Amino acid sequence: MNTQKQHIILRILLGLTILLLFLPLIQHSIGFPNVKKLKGAIEKVDYQSFTYADWFSGKYSKETDHYFNNNFGIRSDFVRLDNQIAYSLFDEVRAQNVIIGKENYLYEKNYIDAYTGKDYIGEASITTIVNDLKTIQDSLQGLQKELLIILAPGKATFFPEYIPDEFGSKSDTSNYHSFALKLKEQNVNHIDFNAWFLAQKGKKDYPLFPKTGIHWSHYGMILGMDSIVHKIEELTQTDLPDIETTDIEYVDERRRIDDDIEQALNIFKKLPNYKMAYPQIQFNKKGKDRLKLVSIADSFFWEMFNVGVTDSIFLEGQFWYYFNTVYPDEYKQSTSISDLNLLKSIESTDVFMMMATEGNLAHFPWGADNEFLKIFQKKYSFDARKNYKKRIEKMKEEIRSNKDWMQYIQQKAKDKNIEVDSMLTLDAIYMINQ
């Protein structure tokens, strides 16, 4: 190769190197080439305007440096490249709380902790919460309203076989098992989708959970949505609009929420997956009744909200996300739960639904029980919780006065390896609810 050609090649390589060095600045300035935004919980850093006070204190320099570190051009693709290398070469993920399971099944750690009982809050705490939910249900029924509790399914319970071995195995001492037992014992209106999904595993024509997502599949969500509507019809003796499936697309492409964890990984290469089903639905409202629903729920309600359940089947359906942020049925603007008139909401709502999956039961129902009971006490001049506890104590005294009954309680306590007073309390609650 002659000297002239060598010089041309070197100039081209130098030009390309300079272009690559300036590419982030060019992209940041003019927005070309177009770069996809990162998915998931990404920190947004805004540019801080200049002030002399910030300049002399050093704050301006520090915040400006932080801004450019998080907003330089093509940063998203650099992050994806780094994440892809970590995933492909070292089986590591940079997304917070994400666990790579066997055969590349993806989980969030809090679901595994719930399945193995690591986040168990204890029987006493759960008994108190369910007592409160029963009191709220009774109080609402006195106002011709209903409460419905939904135990949404958990991926760790549905796919335990793909959980990495180092996380341990299933525990029956878990929040889910205690809530499921107590809700049933105390006759609190509820649907246990965790148990139902597990019973249907391998029996349905289409997947109920995705491989690279954490929520129920879009298909599974529609089955759940239909069951919830029928349960509310049963509780309220109301004929609500019907959910009708017109067609089901069964495709390799993952849509909607079926790859939400994979998207949060922010990598270039799509992960191997199986086909997913996407039913086309419509709502038959002709000649049907409408009720006002408020849903206090975690992210498992998002997909129901987004497909139009609240404004197609119910009236003025609000979504109180973690009993913190309020989304109206039009979903144009959110507000805080603290900005609501809770009493007015209670009086104008027909059905309150509280939903949580197993990974969030340690915090359920996010303080909503206390706020509802405060309203009942303030508005109707009685302490609902205190009234319920008085009934329990009265029933316990009645049991103690019956020698044979008390001996039976002592034997049950021995068999269950719990304190006699705890067994006495549980039996008293059972008798009151019956």
N, C-alpha and C positions, 0 to 999 in steps of 0.2 A: 504494500500500500504506500503510495507516494505521500510526501509531506503535506501537500495541499489538501488531499482528502482527509488526512488525519486532523488537520486544523478545522475543517468543516465539521467533522464528527464531534470534535471537542467543543466547538462553539454551540452545536445543537444540544449536546449534553449539558453544557453550562446554562444555556437558555432554559432548558427544561427544569434544571435544578432551581434556577432563580424563580421560574414560574411557580414551582411547587412551594417555594418558600413564601411567595407573595399570595398564593391561592387563598389561604385563610382570610387575609386582609381584603382581597377582592370580593370573596363570597360574603364576608360580613358587610361590606360597603354597598354592593349592588344586588345581593341576593342570588347571584348566579355562580356556579350551578345550584339548582334547587336541591336542598337536603331535607330528608324526612326528619320530623321531630322525634325525640326519644319518647318512649311510652313509659307509663307507670308514674310513681311518685317522684317527680323530678323537681329539684329545688329551682325556683325561678329567682334570678338575681337581677334587679332593676338598676339602671344607671342612676347614680346619686349626683344631683346638681351641685355645682361648685359654690362654696362659701369660704370667705377668708378665715372664719373660725375653724372650719374643718381642715383647711389647708395648713394652718400653723400648728394644729394639734396632731396632725398626721393622719387623721381619720379619712380625709378625702383620698389620699394616696392609697391607703389600705383598702377602702371600699371600691375604688376604681380598679385596682389590681384584681380584686375578687370578681368584679363584674366581667372584665375581659377574660379571666380564666374560665368563666362559665358561659361566655357568649361569643368566643372567637369563631370565625368562619369554619365550616365543615367539622366543627367539634363533635357533632352527633355521630358522624361516620368514624371519627377516630375512636370514640367511645365504643361503637359497635365492633370495630376491629379488635380493640383490646379485649372486649367481652368474648368475641368469637375465639380468639387465641386461648383464653383461659378455659373456655368450655371444651373446645376440640382437643386441646393438648393435655389439659390437667383435670378435666371433669369438674371444673369449678364454675360457680355462677356468682356474678357480682350483684344480682338483685337481692335486696334484703329479704330475709325470712324464707327464701326459696330453697327447697331440697330436691336434688336429683335422685329419684328412686330407681329401682331396678327397671331395666329395659326402657330407660329414659322417661318413665312416668314422673311428672312433676307434682310436687306438693308444696304447701306452705307449712312451716314448722308448727304453728299454733294448732293446726288440725291434727298433726301427729301427737303433740303434747296432750291434746284432749282425748285422743283415742287410747293413749297409754296411761292416762290418769294423772299426768304430771301437773296439770293445772287445777286439780280437784279442790274446790272451795269448802268441802265438808258437808255432811248430812244436815247438821244443825242450820247452817246458812241457807241451804236449799229448802229445807222445811219451812223456814221463816219466809222466804220469798214466795213459795207456793201458797202458804197461808194467806199472804197479802194478796196474791192473785185471785185466790178464792173469794176473799172479802171484796175485792174490786168487782169480780164477776157478779156476786150477789147484789152489790150496791147498784151496779149498772142495770141488772135485771129488774130491780125495783123501780128504775126509771124507764123501763121498756126498751132497754138496750142490751147488747151482747158483747162479750169478750171472747176472743178465739186465740189460742196460743198455737204457734206453728213451730215444731222442731224440724228445721230444714235438714236435709241429708248432708253428711260429711264425706269428703273424698277418702279420708283415711279409713273410715269404717267400711266404705264401699270397696276400696282397693287395698286391703291390708297386705296382700301378698307381694306388693311392689315396694313396701316401705323398707328402707335400708335396715339391716339387722341390728346395727348399733343403737337404734332408737328404742329397742325393747319390743314387747308384745302387748296385746290387748289387756286392758284392766277393766273389771266390772265395777271397780271403785272409781267412777268417773262422774263428771257433771251430767253428762247425757243420761246415764243409767238412773241416777238419782232423780233428775227432773222427770224422766219418763214414768218412773214408779210413783212419785209423789203426785204428779198431775192426775194420774189414773186413780190413785187412792182417794184424792180429795174431789173427784168429779169436776175438775176444771176442764172446760171445753178445749179440746186440743186435737191436733193431727200429728202423728209421729211419722214423718216422712223418712227419717233415718232407718227405722225398722222396715217400712214398706219398700223402700228402694232396695234394701238388702234382700228382702224376700223375692223381689222381682228380678234380681241379677241373673242374667242369662236367659230370661224368659221373654223379654220384649224383643221386638223386631229390630229396634234401633238402640244405640248406646244411651244410657242414662247419665253417664259422666264422660267427659272428654279426657284424653290422655294428657294434654298439655294445658288444661285449664283447671281452675279450682272450684268453680261453681257447677251446679247441675247443668247438664247440656240444655240447649234450647228446646230440644224435644222433651227432655225430662221436666223442664220448667212448665211447659204447656200441660203436661199430665198433672203436675202439682197444682197449677192454676185452676184447672177444671175441678179437681177434688175440693179445693178451697171454696169455690163458688157453690158447689153442691152442699158442702157443710154449712155455709152461711144460709143457704135456702132452708136447710133442715132446722137450724136454730131459730130463724126468724119467720118461718112459714111464709116465705116470699118466693115468687116465681121470677127469678132474675134472668137477664138476657143469656142466651145460649152461646157457647163457644163452638164454632163449626170448623172442622178441618176440610179444606177444599182440595189440597194436594200436598204431597210430601216429596221434597227433593232430597235424594240420598247421594251425597257427593264427597269427593276427596277434599275439596276446598273447605277450610274452616272459617266460619262466619260468626258474627256477633260476639258472644262471650266465650266461645268454645276453645280459644287459645289465649286466654287472658294472661296466664303466667308466662307463656312463651313470648308474648309481646313484651312483657316487662323485662325479659332477659336482654332485649336490645342486641340481638345478634343478626348476622346477615343470612345464614343458612336456615331454611325451614326444617323443623324436626320431623322425623317419620311419625306418621299418625294413621289412624283408621278412618273410615268414612263416617260422616256425621249426617244426621237427618234434620231437615228444616221444613217443618209443616207450614203451609200457608193457612192462615186462619182468618175468619171473619166473625162478626158478632151479630146474632139475630136478636134485635131489640123489639120486634113487632109484638105488641100486646103484652110486653113484659113490665114488671115493676122495677123501680130503681131505689137503691138505698145509698146513704152516705157512709163511706168507709174511710177510716184513718188507719194507716199501717205504720206501726212503730217497729222498725226492722233494720237488719244489717244489709250487706250488699246482695244477699240472695233475693231481695225483692226488686232490685234494679231492673232486671230483664222483664219482669211482669209490668213494672211501671212504664218501661220504654215501649212495650208492644201495645199499650193503650188500655190495660185492664181498668184502671181507675176512672177513665173518662168514657169508656165504652160499656162497661157493665155497671159501674157505680156512679154516683153523683158526687161531684166536688171531692174526688178522692185525693187526699193529701198523703205524702210520704214523709214521716218524721224519722229521718235517717239517724240511727243510734240515739234517738230522743235528743237530738242536738240541732240538726239543720232541717228546716221544713221546706219541702218541694211541693208546689201546687200542682194540680193535675195538668195545667198547661205547660209546666216546666219552663217558664220564661225567666223567673226570678226566684231565688231562694231567700229564706229569712231564718232567723234564729228561733229556737223553741222559746227562748226567754221573751221574745216579742209577742208571743201569742197570748190571748186571753183563754187560759186553759178551761175555765169554767164554761165559757161560751162554746168552746169546741166540744166539750162533753155534752152539753145540752143540745147541740145541733147535729150530733153524730149518731148514727144508728148502730154501727158495729166498729169496735176497736180490735185490730188484729196485731198481735205482737209475735214477731218471727226472729229466730236466731238459729244459726247452724252450730254444730258442736264446738267449733273453734272459738266461738264467742259467748258460750254459755257461762263462762266464768264471770262475765260482767253483766249478764242479762238480768233485768230489763233496763239497765242503764239509768236507774233512778226514777223511771216512770212510775213504778209502784208507789214510792214515797210521795210523789207529787199528786197522784190521783187521790191517795188517802188523805192528804192535807186538804184537798178541795172538798172531799166529802165531809170532813170534820168542820171546815169553815162554813160551808154552804148549808149543811143540814144539821149543824149543831150537835154532832155526835162523833166520837172517835171510833171509826169503823174497826181499826186494828184492836183497840182496847176492848171494844164490845165483843169481838170475836174471841179474844183471849179469856174474857170472863166466862164465855160459854164453854171454852175448853176446860177451865178450872172447875166449873160446876159439874161437868161430865166426869172429870177425874175423881171428884169427891163421891159421885154416885157409884163409880166402879169400886173405889176403896171400901165403900160400905157393904159391898157384896163379897163375902168371903170366897165363894167358889170362883167368881169372876176374877178376883185379885190373884188367886192361886194360878189361874190360867195365864194371866199377864206375866207372872213371875216365871212360869215355865217357858213362855214365848221369848222372854228376855234372855233366858239362859240358852235357849236353842239358837238365837240370833247373835249371842255374845255381845249384848248391849246392856246399858243400865236399865234397871227396872222402871225408873221414872221416865226415861225416854220411850220405852215400850208403852207405858201408861199414856203418855201424851199422844203417841201415834194412834193408839186405839180410841182415845177420846176424840181425836180429829176425825177418824173414820166414822165413828158413831154420829157425830154432828152432821157430817156430810151426807150420811145415809138418811 
